[in-house]
Amino acid sequence: MVQFNDVPVVKQNGYIEVYTAFHNDISPVKVDLVFGTFRKEDGGLYLLPVVKKAENMVVNDTSNHDYLSPIGIEGFTKSASKLLLGDIEKQWKDGTIFGVQSIGGAGALKIGAEFLSRHMNCTTAYYPDPSYEIHGTVFSFCGFQNTIQYRYLSRENKSIDFEGLCEDISNAPFHSVVLLHACGHNPTGLDLTKEQWRTVAEIMKERKLIPFFDMAYQGMASGDIEEDAWAIRYFYSEGFEFLSAQSFSKMFTMYNERVGNLVVVLKSGYNTHSLKVHFERIISSSYSNPPNHGARTVFKILSNPELYDEWLSSFKSMVYRIIEIRKAFRKALEEESAPGKWNHITDQKGMFILLGFTDSQVEYLRHFHHIYIVNCGRINVTGLNTKNISYVAKAINDTLRK
Ligand code: PLP
């Protein structure tokens, strides 16, 4: 008989382990560069004022807490899908585009992967090396027999290994699923150019590969909502059928409300109703139906022109802060004469910088300088501020000279 004691012993996953260690560290100089949450100059967590305003409206409008449908609030999934794909009025009506509300972006990845495995008989999934920590696990836990990383980062040059990427996906078996970061690639901050996206689309068409986009940072890479959705809209214009996970955690500074959407894009709407039923079943058997508050808040902002404009403008100042910190951090490292080139810090986009440190360098930073980063050497840009930036630059210089 199997006993609980027989279950293989595993270590805590990377982020959680580092985060716990950070909280247990009593040093007054400790610096948290771990989780991708947007920090203010004083180190505190930022909450968009428009979110607070919309939340109050939602609370006032709420007269009961009835269950939602398993696939969520249609107004929310429609306005979220519109943010991703532009004008979808006709497609929504004819059923070629629909959305499924999810528990954050991670939940959208999970229900999408489960659908592909269970109902499309997909067995092979490709995702970038490196990638958001859970991608491989999500696919394998959902029954994919082969989860394979395609080359993405050239660690030597701190740039995209585009040749490697193309070679790997060109060798993918037909009907493999390919996970693509739509923008603000986590953890490298390196995105494909439009020309490169066109090439990837060509290969994927030829190999009949199924795109599964992950969009967690729309607008946070370029500062422009439309520009950051370019790749997805291009694939759409090229006639692909695909899935896209959407996360609203970062874009709305609402991490614990778990707001997400899975966008399903089809060539024909003839079996849309039945596809929705399949998603309903996946969701009913997992958590019955999604929560209300966060999705209603995002819906309120996306559907009210005044709130939407306010969101866009404060959101732009968040992106401005990211760009300014990147410049200051590069300058601080160059002034320290820290070994290596640091242009990648201002070349990369979005919330993360990939320092590309070895595990022992990451350990050294933690033990000798109380600076906490995840193992691949990724840092949350907004964890830096005018008070700690020079301390961190000095510590990095010291670490690289050991
Ligand atoms: N996808 C990527 C690339 C991410 O970086 C994240 C979160 O960090 C997610 C998905 C998950 O988003 P959420 O927190 O909404 O589940």
Boltz pocket constraint, residues with backbone or C-beta under 6 A from the ligand:
constraints:
  - pocket:
      binder: B
      contacts: [[A, 36], [A, 103], [A, 104], [A, 105], [A, 106], [A, 107], [A, 132], [A, 181], [A, 184], [A, 186], [A, 214], [A, 215], [A, 216], [A, 246], [A, 247], [A, 248], [A, 249], [A, 250], [A, 255], [A, 258], [A, 259], [A, 260]]
      max_distance: 6.0
